[in-house]
Amino acid sequence: MKPGCELIIHPNSSVVPTVSLVEGGEAMSSAKLQHASRPWSLHPILLVLFLFVFSIPSAPGQDQKGGSERSLAGPFVPRPAVTIYVVSDGRGGQARFLLRKTHRSRAVTALARVLDPDESVIRWKYLETAPESVLSDWEPCDEINLIPDEPHPQPGQVLLEETFDLSRVGIYQIRVSCANREIQVELDLPESAPRGVCFQNGIARSWANPSDKAYVYVPPHSEVLEWAGGPFVIHDEKGKELVRSKKNGKGEWAVGKTDEVWEIEFPDPKNWELRTAGFPFILCDNAETARRIKGSVEQLPDGTVVCHQFQRRIAELLPQLLRPENVGVTEDLLVPLKSREEAWLADPLKNRRLKDSFVAAVPKWLEQQNLDPKSHWSGSLDGWQDKEYAEPPNNRWDRLRRIEGLYGGASSHYGTAAENLALGALHDSPANPWFGKKELLYRAAAAALRDLMTLAEDETFYGISDMNSYPGNMAFVVGQKTLPVYGVAAPHLPEEVRQVWTDGLRHLIDRSFTDGLVSARNQSSHYLVAFQAFADGSGDPLYQSLARLYALRWIAGQHPAGWHMEATGPDASYIGMTHWHEAVYYRMSGDRNILDSLAKSYRFFNHTVAPEPDGKMLGGFNFGHRVGEGFYNEQWGGARGIVDDVVPEVGIWAKPGFSPKERAAEEKEARRAIREFLDNPKHPASSGLNTPRYLHYAENANRSTEFPCLEEKPFIRDLGGQMVAVKRPAYYTYGFTGRPAGRFYIRQKEDFRAPFPDAAEDNGGVIDMRKITPFLGGGLSGFWTPEYGHLLLAANWAPTTHHGVIATKPDGTRYWEDYHEHTSQLDESAGTLSIGGRIESLPLRYLRRYTFGPESLEVKLSLTAEKDLQLTRLVENLPIARGKWKARGTEWDAGGVGEGEVKAQTFRAFDKTGNGAVVRFDQARSLRLVPNGLRAGGWRLLQIGRVEIELPARLKAGESFEMAYTIEPMRTAEKKE
């Protein structure tokens, strides 16, 4: 036994005790949840004997009814889910399982369920470690067990222990999921209860005392087996070898015969792993058990194969839902939007948003849906049209595999289409011609229920998480397509419809709730809306509590500076998706905790933008970790237009209040746009995103704060150690000083070592907005003046769009400031910021010191060679904002030259009004002016030119070089001249 370990015996009056080895702490049974068992000790010799007996996988014991033998199984580690199928012959006896903490992760997020032979939930427990701040405000709930994270649960500690009777004939299921392998499942059964185990779409690995063989049933309609892992060998029922995989193998096998049992041989029983897709891969002890569990699928009378019993009920219910008296006649339901023109024009400022909302989307979805109750595709809203009459098996959706063209069900990726139908029936407005038409509710429910018929045994949809249990995969479908319609429609439908819909979605919710927050946080933010939608649709207080708990987990994952991570760093574009979900979640739930999170995030990103003279916002984004775009153009429009009236940090993005004259002009334009649309209605591209902006329209935004760049008083702000923002009477500037991402997340920097092909960085080449990496390490993100707007604007497109040093080696490769090596020091009283570090892969250190004067910004750059250094080129790069975002244009001048090489002491950029900014060097410097730098494609219209300041390319060991320059508004420079 390891030093500091204690052996704890957990006695139980009805079943055999379990043994846990705990490092430096006391193991706890489910007592944390219900009661605590007092540890007791044994004589060392007895202890050894006891350990020997209970390490045997099928150790004998006594059932509470006496006489029956017991069987121990596991431990099984969910990665991230495991289901244990227990076959009951109806003779009774108790089954017991417990969840024990593993060494992985301090935190615990786990959910355990027991389903009876009808797949009704008879046990349900959720466990999560939580800080005192959450525990102190938490309303106790029997099914939700919050465990203090200090002291955190110790390895070996029993977190949950549950028993249930095997009193009915059939298959019981124990379903357990967790976030990060932080628990293991141990099982104690009557020996007469055979079992199978499936690790769903996660990773199966060997467990204690495993057999060298397992048996798997191949269900009807199985077409292919995808696998990864090994070593293993698969044989069919006649012993023919089908698949052989070495360790870390990968492949695909076309299934021939179905309704048979395969034998899986493990040459190394204690060291194998396996991922599969194509059909439920349930590992059983013998062929007979595999046949009894039957892959946990069933075949309906019409030949359809499904994985869950609620799907049988849906199949029986759909023909009733699709009766003409329920779904109506499409031609009768189609109402010309033009007929509601008067109502639209009655409130033009609000109703112009209807053009991009659910109201404009309804006609298309009324026409697309399959309403034939006899069709295999009945209820499907879209995606079925090219499949219904195809050759088998392409004419079916029940193929237990990914099907091209389908997404999250037996339909296409139609986003919020079904929700649009439901909103059409429920939204009371004269502008909405479908209000009160229950037919749209029934159609929405039919579409959603048909999609649920495809829910796989692993409780995900085919083609989304196959062979990959990454939590973000399912986020998009549940947050956009599957759950929103349920939250809106379910409470307004007959109870039998609501009940089966709820039962089906509960599978998906329970499987997903334990998913950890992923590094691309926008994906996890989808669950804010999804979980709340389930709570709203079900009306179940338990799931209302879970939705609030997820929001607390979400908020706890926010960086102290305010941003939610993307690739473990901030991203000014993707954050918009996160903001949208936070805002919609608030409107659904009224949970004000999320408003604080939202305000904090906007407060951070509002420091990265400033208005151009024409009022359009612009801002730097060299710190963006996923997308080459700034906060001025956040994806999905963020929270803007949804919570303008309750979050001032969002409200300031809305247009200021209108004067009577301005209002009249705005209303006139809105009426024009409405009439133009109604004369020729078009299906909106993003109704799901824009509908909340109609539903929560607020004419008067809360503008009780201001953009930082426009605040009256000067300031220097350190935003959570991540960004420094400085407001001075003559200018505003800001720069990212953090380094939050690991090396894996910025690995794409290697793609920028060589210059872009075809001299794209010098001739206006178009950037791929997704192929970027953060360019940090000492440079500013932006420099702005009220008269001219942005002069310096740093992007994450290439080293030539960042503010800093670029070193070119003789082989042509480029290097810049090392993301992970820079440090910063802010002296607010002196008004200075120093950032230092090294240039990647070179014996060259740099120190950049900023002095924030009232009228000008001074920059001093020092370079020191640690070894002899010989480069092809070394420059200080100044990225300059250009393109049509600079609505007044921008001209350049340095020594009478606007492009190319020149030696000069000043560089000027100015617009057609004569306003501009000046960079003044400490002496005449050799410059290279490149106005036609990289640009964003399409409608974005942003371009980044640059000024390259030549630095010495050869330095001796210990040799240093210094230079300085100031950046100031042109009016300040002119006063000096």
C-alpha angles and dihedrals in degrees: 000000000000117000112266093025123125127200111226123192116205107203122199125186096220105036138031116283122254127226127220132184109215127190112228099330148070119273114229128207124210084298089106081065103032117346140349124238114217110236117240131192137228135210107269094247092049089045093057090047091049092051091049093052096048096045089069110099096225101035116169120247142149126270115219089254089055133239102046121115121240131224125204121205137183148330091227117187114209110226081205101315140018132182122197115200114207119196113215124195090196096250091119129229129143131278120203133190132176135193116223128190116251127204091260117105127344091241127075127208111166140148126195127192136178118205121195123220089280088052091245113148110250098165126031126169131164123197128191134161111232138181122249090257089065097038093053093057099035120116106225115248125185095222097045117066115191112196121202110251090212112088087022121216113277128228109274094023114138108234100176137012122185136174131192137176122255090211100139133064113249143052122321118197128210107196119188128174133175140173107245115004088276094140139044128207121227121190135203116188141164105269089237090065109086117204145200130199131210127184090201114212092340132081122297115206134175118275135203116309095355126184120245090235139049134178129226129191117225108215127215114274092031107144107168142012116214115193143175129183134036167095096226142118125215123208128183123232092278093052096256113149111242105167134014119184130181120208111302092011124153135195153120130251124199106227114231112177119028132193090054137108123247124206116226115203120198110200089192103036094185098048119044138106134195142189120186141179134178100070138002106294103206113176111216133184093237142005094256092058091047089054092049094050088043095196088297089274131120133199117230122220092264091054096259113145118217135173103216134049094230086066090063088056091049090052090053093046102045097075088055092048090052097052112129092245088060104040099027127204116306095221091053093050096050107098121181108246087217088072088070096049094118091055092047092051093048091079104018099169092058100031097053083076088064088076089073099034141089092279092065091043099054099081094060094050093047088059099042103056126105105233098172105119090202095054122104084227097047112151094016108139099203142344094054097090098086094040109047094080099030122119115276131302090019090064093067136075096199095080097122089235146075113294121201112246096020124101127179095350143347091323143061126275091280095159113205097352095121090046088052090058092050093048089049089059096044109036110098108213133123087230091062111077094190100057111132095015103130089189089079091054092053091047091050091050093047091052093049094045093049088054091051090057086075097055105131128228089259088059095246131100121263115258096024107072102010110147089350123080095183103149095228094063096076094036095085097051097043094044097045109025116012108042109029094066091050093053091052102038110028098076090056099052132083114285095247090057093045092047098053090042089052094047091052097047091046088069090057096043095047091049093048103040096081093053111124123238106270127222090250092064097187086073094055090046089068088070092063088069096035097053093044091049090055090049091051095045096046097039086214113150090209091063092043086059091047092051090053091046091052089051089054090049089049094050091048088059093059116110113249089241089062106255127116110224129254110185083354092298136076122282120192094204107041090046086076091070089050092048091050092055093046091051094047091046089054092051090050098044109022086224102159093192088078092055091063090051091048093049091048092053094046090048089059097045094041085068089064098061140061133175124262115226091267090056099256113133120238133173147165124264109181085131094058108125101194115015135038096234138095134235091260085076104033114176119265089009090276117236092329114128092016105070101013091128098050107037113052092195086063096035093063088068090064122089114272118254115287127245112226090262094047091047092052091051092047093049091049091054091046091053091049091052092047094050091047091052096045091051089058112013117200129195108256118243096214109024091146092059097043102040092080088054089059096042093048099035112155118188093196112052123200102254097168092130133047139225106271092238089059099047114124100226123066117246146171113212131188105202105207094312088294106089137019117209123186129193118193130169092258103034150003124227137174140180137184113240102174130099103197103151127087122233093262092060096053097039091119089077086089089068089067100055093100122051115261115274119267092019089283092163090061103039107045100274117182117248124225099235092211098050100075142113131201113268106205137140110112110333130113123254094212148349117203138180125192093235100046105020119216120006100164114038120168122205135187094233100101141332086269090064096052130084108245149055123330117192120192118200123212090261089060097252118136131222134186141172114328108248093213100041105058124104130185138206123196122198106188095181092054093038094234138128124193123194122181141169141115139292111250118265092356135100089238127116126191137196122192117191122192124198113194106211122180094252105020143025116231121206123193119188123195124187126191126187115217091191135012107296129199118177135169090230141353122190142167105230123214112191111210125200115243140152131071093315081077091067094182092052128240130245125190132215133177115160090338093308127111100183137023132020123341141150111232144142097221137042120196131193117186141163133228092274091059095250118129149122134263134216110204118193126209088244138353107301134191106253136185114205116204109176095164097066131146117316140192116252132234119009097345094088097188122138131182116210121180148211114215116203112204116236127185109282093198123058132165122229108283093012118134136199130197135190135166139199139173129221117205143149115278092243090058091049092049091054089055091050 
